[in-house]
Amino acid sequence: MIKCRRIELLAPAKNLECGLEAIKHGADAVYIGAPKFGARAAAGNSLEDLQQLVEFAHLYRVRIYVTINTILKDEELKETCDLIWNLYRIGVDALIVQDLALLSLPLPPIPLHSSTQMDNRTPEKVAFLHSMGYRQAVLARELTLQEIREIHEKVPQMPLEVFVHGALCVSFSGQCYASQACFGRSANRGECAQFCRLPFDMVDADGKNIFSDRYPLSLKDLNQSEQLEQLLDAGVSSLKIEGRLKDASYVKNVTAYYRQQLDEIFSRRKEYRKSSSGEVELNFYPQLSKSFNRGFTHYFLNGRQKDICSFVSPKSLGEEMGYVKEQRGGAIIMAGTRHFNNGDGVCFLDDRGRLSGFRVNRVDQNKLYPLEKNIQLRPRTVLYRNYDQEFEKLISRPSAERSIKLSMVFSELPDGFLLRVIDEDDCGISLPIRREKEEARKPQEENIRTQLSKLGNTPYVAESIDITLSKNYFLPSSLLADIRRMAVDKLTEARKICYPREVVRPAALTPTDYFSGKNLTYLANCYNGESRRKYLELGAAHVDEAFESHPVCDGALMYCRHCVRYMMGWCPTHQQKKSPYREPYFLVSKDGRRFRLDFDCRNCQMRVYEAK
């Protein structure tokens, strides 16, 4: 017998609407912000909305994870503890957290998942997290497939969560202080100002210009849709889509696409199965190119790659549609096989290599008539569509249904009838109907089956209906409809009662010596006294304050696996081409601030420092 490993597709939700759509379009779990203390401060949600989402999700065995993944002030700890108790009471399945202080609070028995903000990129760190009782580890985005496999092999008892799609931070998560240093907005407090998406000039040690007005820290978007099977085989059990600030159409499209990809894998690989219930039926064809993206990359999953940066723009480029043949009579004449629609958004790179765009007012075969005037394009200019009017119109409507399969058996009792219902999770109910039996003049079986199968306004669909009556009894359609409604209500209540909620039981844990004897710098993100006491209790020799409370003048603002020198082709380790410029290199922002790039070749990393 094949032992199945349950795999979850984890989708983002900015709000209740996005959460509901994620579930309808195939998510096995949803992560969403709490009213406060999430790493996306602009994506908080009320307890009432979260409770509504939990109730809907649990019907499909979908789990709800709430993010409380910021570092906390001393005065916020009690409020955070109270909030966590409220989240537990409304049925939230787990919390995604960062601050170690939470381990010292009197929390309810709710599972804790270690956020990627905790910088989870080694087997030793993940083993420590497991020893402290964390139930899932969100790994750093920068890891290779082999590094993920090694973590799983060395800590097989820890479920691993890996990002598979969406925006990428250029710095290791939790190790970026640029936003705090430059704008007073802490990424570790959920207020990232997206320093990495800003334009920079790059100069060398002699002040020679290397490039101007480009985006060397802005990465393309992650897309591992072709690598899912390899990730599963490496030991990953949770596949995460980034996007807690994205709108509902993004969540619908991307979630549905990954659902289809995983279901195809599960149909071949019986050792894997989804972790939730219900089959999804779509009313559209999901396409990743239709949703916001800066171009796609596998990042470091298959090793270091050169083309991972959205160098010319941090905005969505969209899908390549063709190129300009000529302009004539107010029309742009296209060459290409793809068709534009009225209202589409079009973008292109202008003569200076900057991203520009226009809206299509009218399409006449291969002629585009821009809404804006004075659009001048050179022949051979490549055009991209970053807004598909028809696709957005289609996906803005109800676009998916998710149904739980049922088996029904309608039989008789000495004093009436009995309806038994069992769902795909083996949750079942029996509904006796006390009624005097009356033989019918016409055959009744077809009408009984028809009435019991009318489940259109419910989360259920009848996969089979067996009728085992000894005689052709008369049953009014109105009575059968009542029986069906009562059975649905009773089954729904039974599913709520039988929901397999994970409860963390207190255990005598033996922490590893991960912090033993270490002097912890600002990289530990220690922002309150409780976390400092926890680090010291775990053996740390010394703990510095967080960057947010005590900025470090000579401290690196970013720790990156992405390397600008490698991007330019000048890496002394991996490439042969020698740079014509003298180091150190500096990035210069539009306000004149300078940032020195430091290359740690031993660890294959780049660090960014502010040059005073």
C-alpha positions, 0 to 999 in steps of 0.5 A: 500500500502506497503511503501518501504524503499530504501536500498543501497549496498555500495561497495569499489573501489581502482580505476576506474576498481574496481568501474566499476566492483562494479557497474556491479556486483550489487552495489547501491553505490560506495565509492572511494578516491579523488586525495588527503585527503582520509583515504587510501592515497595509493588509490587516483584517478584522476578527469578524472577517477572519472568523467568516473566512475560517468557517468557510475554509474549514468546510473544505478542510482548508487551513487558515494561517494568520501572520503575526510575523513582525518584531514586537515592542515590549509594550505590544507583547500583552496585546499580541498575546490577547490577539492570539487567544482571540485568533485561537477562539475563532478557529485559526489553524496556525500562526506564522511568526517571527519574534522569539518572545512569543515562546515565552508568552502564555499562548493557547495551544495553537501551532506556530510556523516560523516565518521566512523572516526568521532567516531559515536557510540551514539544517541547523536552524531548522533543527533548532526551530523544531526543537523549540516546538515550531510545527512548520518552517518557511524556508528562505527563497534563495535556497537551491533544490539541493539545499532544500533536500539537505534540510529535509533529509537532516530534519525530516520531521519538520514540514517545509514550506517553500515559496513557488510564485510571486515577488522576490525580496533581494535581501534574505528576509528578516535581514534587510534594513534599507527601508528603516535606514533610509525612510524610517520604515522597518521591513521587520515591522511590516512597513517596507518602503521597497528600497529595492524597487528604486532606480539607481545609477552605478559608479565605480571607485573613480566616479566613472558611470557604469549605468544610469537610471536602472533597477539593479536590486529589483528582481523578477518574479518567482515562477516554479510552476515547472519545478513542483514535482522536483520540490515535492521529491526534495521534501517540500510539503507546503507550496506557497504563493506570495501576494498578500497585497495582490487583488482577487483576480491575481489570487484567482488566476495564480491559485487556479493555475497551481491547483491544475499543475499539482492535480496533474502531478497527483494523478501520476504520483499516488504517493502525493495527495492534496491536503484539503477536500473538494474538486474545483471546476473553473469557468476560465483558463488560468494563465500566469502571464495574464497576472502582474509579473516583472518577468519570471525566474527560477531564482536560485533553485537550479543554481546561480543564474544571470538573468534574474533581475528586472533591470529596466523596470520594477513594473509589470511587463506582461506578455510579449505580443509582437513588434511594431511594423510601422505607424500610419494614419494614427495607427500602430501596425503590428506583426505578431500572432496574438490578438489585442482587445479594445481597452488593453494595456500595452507597454514597451521600452522607449529609446532610453530603455525605460518602460512606457505604455499606452491604452488601446482605444480600438483594434482593427485587425493588426492595427492598434489605435492608442487612446493617448496621443503622440505615441511614437514608436520605432519599427521593430519595437517589441510590444507587451500586454500588461492588462488584458481587458477581456481576461480581466472582465472574465475573471471578475465574474464568478469563475470557480465552483468547489464541490465536495463529493457525496455518496447517498443511500436511500433505504427504508425503515419499518416505520419510514425511510432512511437517508445515509450520506457519506462525503469524500472524507468519510464523514457521514450522517443518517437521517431517519424519516418517520412516515407512513408508507404508500405505494405509488401508481407511477415509478418513483425511483427517477424522481427520488434520485433527481430531487436528492441530487439537487445540490446546486446551492450547497458545497456538495455534489452527489457522486452516487445515489443508491435507492434500495426500497422494497416497493415503489413507494410514493414520496412527494417532491416537496418532502424529498426536497426537505429531506435533502435540505435537512441532510445537507445541514446535518452533514455540514454540522458534522463536518464542523465537529469532525474538523481535524484541528491541530492542537499543540500539547505542552511537551518537554522540549530539549532545545539544540545548542544553536545559539550556545556561546554566540554573540548575536548582532542586530541580525537577531532582530531583538526588539524587546526584553522578552526575546533577549531573555529567551536568547540568553536562556538558549545560551547566547553570550551577548545579544545586541539590540535590533537595528530598529531601536539602535541603528548600526552605523557600519552595519550592512543594510542588505544581505543578498544572494543576488550579486550585481557583479555577477549580473554584469558578468564580472564575477571572479569565481564563476565568470572569466570577463574582467571588469573595466571598472575599479572597485568598490562600486556604488549605487547612487539613488535619485536623492544622491545617497550612495550605497557601497556594494561589498562582495563576500565571495567565500559565502557567494553573497553581496552586501549593501552598505550606506556610504557616509 
